Amino acid sequence: MFKVDVGIKVMSSVINLVKEANLKVVLSSLDCLQSLVQERKEAFSALINMTFDVLIPRLGDTKVSYSD
């Protein structure tokens, strides 16, 4: 398909698009990322920390909840 270096650059760009405010762009980026990861799992392993750093604030609740 493509070299690992190019794959990493493409995946990195797609991961950065998840930061966008436009929901359609984010959803399209996640679909694209899913396809890339399925095709190039070995290239994705180098970007896994970056991916979680972007996805957790976007999709998860990073606030600590305190209960009395």
QUIPEJO-V229627 format. One record per residue. N is the residue number from 1. RES is the residue in one letter. SS is DSSP state (a for helix, b for strand, c for the rest). Layout:
N_RES_SS, N_RES_SS
//
This chain:
1_M_c, 2_F_c, 3_K_c, 4_V_a, 5_D_a, 6_V_a, 7_G_a, 8_I_a, 9_K_a, 10_V_a, 11_M_a, 12_S_a, 13_S_a, 14_V_a, 15_I_a, 16_N_a, 17_L_a, 18_V_c, 19_K_c, 20_E_c, 21_A_c, 22_N_c, 23_L_a, 24_K_a, 25_V_a, 26_V_a, 27_L_a, 28_S_a, 29_S_a, 30_L_a, 31_D_a, 32_C_a, 33_L_a, 34_Q_a, 35_S_a, 36_L_a, 37_V_a, 38_Q_a, 39_E_a, 40_R_c, 41_K_a, 42_E_a, 43_A_a, 44_F_a, 45_S_a, 46_A_a, 47_L_a, 48_I_a, 49_N_a, 50_M_a, 51_T_a, 52_F_a, 53_D_a, 54_V_a, 55_L_a, 56_I_a, 57_P_a, 58_R_a, 59_L_a, 60_G_c, 61_D_c, 62_T_c, 63_K_c, 64_V_c, 65_S_c, 66_Y_c, 67_S_c, 68_D_c
//
